[in-house]
Amino acid sequence: DPDRDATVDEVVRFGDTGDGAAIALLIDTVGYDADQQRALRSAGKAFVENMKGNDVAAILGVGDTLHGLDRGFSSQPPQLYEQLEKLPFGQDNTTALWRSCVQALEAMDQGELPDRRALLILSDGFARTRTTHQDCLQAAEARQVPVFTAWYRPSRHNDTEGKELLRSVSDATALSPSAVTSASCARRARSSSTSFDCSA
């Protein structure tokens, strides 16, 4: 809906190599009216519908804290739809966006996940914590995980500063397909006793 000022700067789809991807979807839950909440849930449902068979995802709500991290990653649409319905819209008053970004990236270090990983953020880009977008950027760069962002402005404000912050993170962490493949190979090499050739 163009009247909602929602913009997706870039939509990137991994090539279907059959290996699958792990994607954390962070949805801002603060400041949106009922219509916008429905739109954000619809965007989340579209995301689930476009997942490949080997993909896994975590749908996380960003408010005072990061909600839903305890439910982990799943490849099952019913579980992901349930995570969407449990997003705590209107429950919190502040947005710990960049701290949540760091926490989500750290969660990707745990457990058995596909080597190809990405973070997707739907938000107005505003945060009320000491953690900054630079902390998110550094955490993503350290793990070679691209961060894709979609700016969605609550109807209550007209400031676009958050849009620029989101764009700066996604621009700085954007990886070419070959770089994504190299990062995936490097993660496999670090976590396995088997020798991998990442130079091909």
C-alpha positions as CSV (number, residue, x, y, z in Angstrom):
1,D,0.0,0.0,0.0
2,P,1.9,3.1,-1.2
3,D,-0.1,5.3,1.3
4,R,1.6,3.5,4.1
5,D,5.1,4.7,3.1
6,A,6.4,1.1,3.3
7,T,9.5,0.7,1.1
8,V,11.6,-2.3,0.3
9,D,14.9,-1.1,-0.9
10,E,16.0,-4.4,-2.3
11,V,14.6,-7.9,-2.4
12,V,17.3,-10.5,-2.6
13,R,16.6,-14.2,-3.1
14,F,19.3,-16.8,-2.7
15,G,19.8,-19.2,-5.6
16,D,18.1,-22.5,-5.1
17,T,21.1,-24.7,-4.5
18,G,19.1,-27.2,-2.4
19,D,21.1,-26.4,0.7
20,G,18.5,-24.1,2.2
21,A,19.0,-20.9,4.2
22,A,18.5,-19.8,7.8
23,I,16.7,-16.4,8.0
24,A,15.8,-14.4,11.1
25,L,12.8,-12.1,10.4
26,L,12.7,-9.2,12.9
27,I,9.4,-7.3,13.0
28,D,9.1,-4.1,14.9
29,T,6.0,-4.2,17.2
30,V,6.0,-0.6,18.6
31,G,4.0,2.3,17.4
32,Y,1.9,0.8,14.7
33,D,-1.9,1.1,14.4
34,A,-4.2,-1.9,13.9
35,D,-4.2,-1.7,10.1
36,Q,-0.4,-1.5,10.0
37,Q,-0.1,-4.5,12.4
38,R,-2.2,-6.5,9.9
39,A,0.0,-5.4,7.1
40,L,3.1,-6.5,8.9
41,R,1.6,-9.9,9.7
42,S,0.6,-10.2,6.0
43,A,4.2,-9.4,5.0
44,G,5.4,-12.2,7.4
45,K,2.9,-14.7,5.9
46,A,4.2,-13.8,2.4
47,F,7.7,-14.4,3.6
48,V,6.7,-17.9,5.0
49,E,4.9,-18.8,1.7
50,N,8.1,-18.0,-0.3
51,M,10.4,-20.2,1.8
52,K,12.0,-23.2,0.1
53,G,11.7,-26.7,1.4
54,N,15.1,-26.7,3.1
55,D,14.9,-23.2,4.6
56,V,14.4,-22.5,8.3
57,A,13.3,-19.2,9.8
58,A,12.6,-17.5,13.1
59,I,10.0,-14.8,13.3
60,L,10.9,-12.4,16.1
61,G,9.1,-9.4,17.6
62,V,11.1,-6.3,18.5
63,G,10.0,-4.2,21.4
64,D,11.5,-3.5,24.8
65,T,13.3,-6.8,24.2
66,L,13.5,-9.5,21.5
67,H,10.4,-11.7,21.7
68,G,10.2,-15.3,20.4
69,L,13.9,-16.2,20.4
70,D,13.2,-19.1,22.8
71,R,11.0,-20.7,20.0
72,G,14.0,-21.0,17.8
73,F,14.1,-21.7,14.0
74,S,11.6,-23.8,12.2
75,S,10.9,-25.0,8.6
76,Q,7.2,-25.7,9.4
77,P,4.7,-23.1,8.2
78,P,2.1,-23.8,11.0
79,Q,4.8,-23.0,13.6
80,L,5.9,-19.9,11.8
81,Y,2.3,-18.7,11.4
82,E,1.8,-19.2,15.1
83,Q,4.9,-17.1,15.8
84,L,3.4,-14.3,13.7
85,E,0.2,-14.4,15.6
86,K,2.1,-14.1,18.9
87,L,3.9,-11.0,17.9
88,P,3.3,-8.6,20.9
89,F,2.0,-5.5,19.1
90,G,1.3,-2.7,21.5
91,Q,2.7,-4.5,24.5
92,D,6.0,-2.5,24.7
93,N,6.7,1.2,24.7
94,T,10.3,1.3,23.4
95,T,12.2,-0.4,20.6
96,A,15.4,-2.2,21.2
97,L,16.0,-2.7,17.5
98,W,19.8,-2.7,17.2
99,R,20.3,-4.8,20.4
100,S,17.7,-7.3,19.0
101,C,19.7,-7.4,15.7
102,V,22.8,-8.3,17.6
103,Q,20.9,-11.0,19.7
104,A,19.4,-12.5,16.6
105,L,22.8,-12.7,14.9
106,E,24.3,-14.3,18.0
107,A,21.5,-16.9,18.0
108,M,22.5,-18.0,14.6
109,D,25.8,-19.1,16.1
110,Q,24.0,-21.7,18.1
111,G,22.7,-25.1,16.9
112,E,22.6,-26.8,13.6
113,L,21.5,-24.2,11.0
114,P,22.1,-24.1,7.2
115,D,25.4,-22.3,6.3
116,R,23.6,-19.7,4.3
117,R,22.2,-17.1,6.7
118,A,20.5,-13.7,6.5
119,L,18.7,-11.3,8.7
120,L,15.6,-9.4,7.5
121,I,14.3,-6.4,9.4
122,L,10.8,-4.8,9.0
123,S,10.9,-1.6,11.1
124,D,10.8,2.2,11.2
125,G,14.5,2.1,12.1
126,F,14.1,3.9,15.5
127,A,15.7,2.5,18.6
128,R,15.8,3.6,22.2
129,T,18.8,1.8,23.6
130,R,22.5,2.3,24.0
131,T,23.1,-0.3,21.3
132,T,23.4,1.4,17.9
133,H,23.1,0.4,14.3
134,Q,26.9,0.3,14.3
135,D,26.8,-2.6,16.8
136,C,24.4,-4.4,14.5
137,L,26.6,-3.7,11.5
138,Q,29.8,-5.0,13.3
139,A,28.0,-8.2,14.4
140,A,26.8,-8.8,10.9
141,E,30.1,-8.1,9.3
142,A,31.9,-10.4,11.8
143,R,29.7,-13.3,10.8
144,Q,29.4,-12.3,7.1
145,V,25.6,-12.3,7.4
146,P,23.8,-9.9,5.1
147,V,21.1,-7.8,6.7
148,F,18.1,-6.9,4.5
149,T,15.7,-4.1,5.6
150,A,12.3,-2.8,4.8
151,W,11.3,0.6,6.2
152,Y,7.7,0.8,7.5
153,R,6.8,4.1,9.1
154,P,4.2,4.3,11.9
155,S,1.4,6.8,11.1
156,R,2.3,8.8,14.2
157,H,5.5,10.4,12.9
158,N,7.0,11.8,9.7
159,D,10.7,11.5,10.5
160,T,12.8,9.4,8.0
161,E,16.0,9.2,10.0
162,G,15.3,5.6,10.7
163,K,15.0,4.8,7.0
164,E,18.6,6.0,6.5
165,L,19.9,4.0,9.4
166,L,18.3,0.8,8.0
167,R,19.6,1.5,4.5
168,S,23.1,2.1,5.8
169,V,23.2,-1.3,7.5
170,S,21.8,-3.2,4.5
171,D,24.1,-1.4,2.1
172,A,27.2,-2.1,4.2
173,T,26.4,-5.8,4.7
174,A,25.2,-6.6,1.2
175,L,27.0,-9.6,-0.2
176,S,27.2,-10.8,-3.8
177,P,26.1,-14.4,-4.4
178,S,29.7,-15.5,-4.6
179,A,30.5,-13.8,-1.3
180,V,27.5,-15.5,0.4
181,T,28.8,-18.9,-0.9
182,S,32.3,-18.2,0.4
183,A,31.0,-17.1,3.8
184,S,28.9,-20.3,4.0
185,C,31.9,-22.5,3.1
186,A,34.0,-20.7,5.7
187,R,31.4,-21.4,8.4
188,R,31.4,-25.1,7.4
189,A,35.1,-25.3,7.5
190,R,35.3,-23.7,11.0
191,S,32.6,-26.1,12.4
192,S,33.8,-29.4,10.9
193,S,36.9,-31.6,11.1
194,T,36.5,-32.3,7.4
195,S,38.6,-30.2,5.0
196,F,36.8,-27.8,2.8
197,D,38.2,-26.0,-0.3
198,C,36.6,-22.5,-0.3
199,S,38.6,-21.2,-3.1
200,A,36.6,-22.7,-5.9
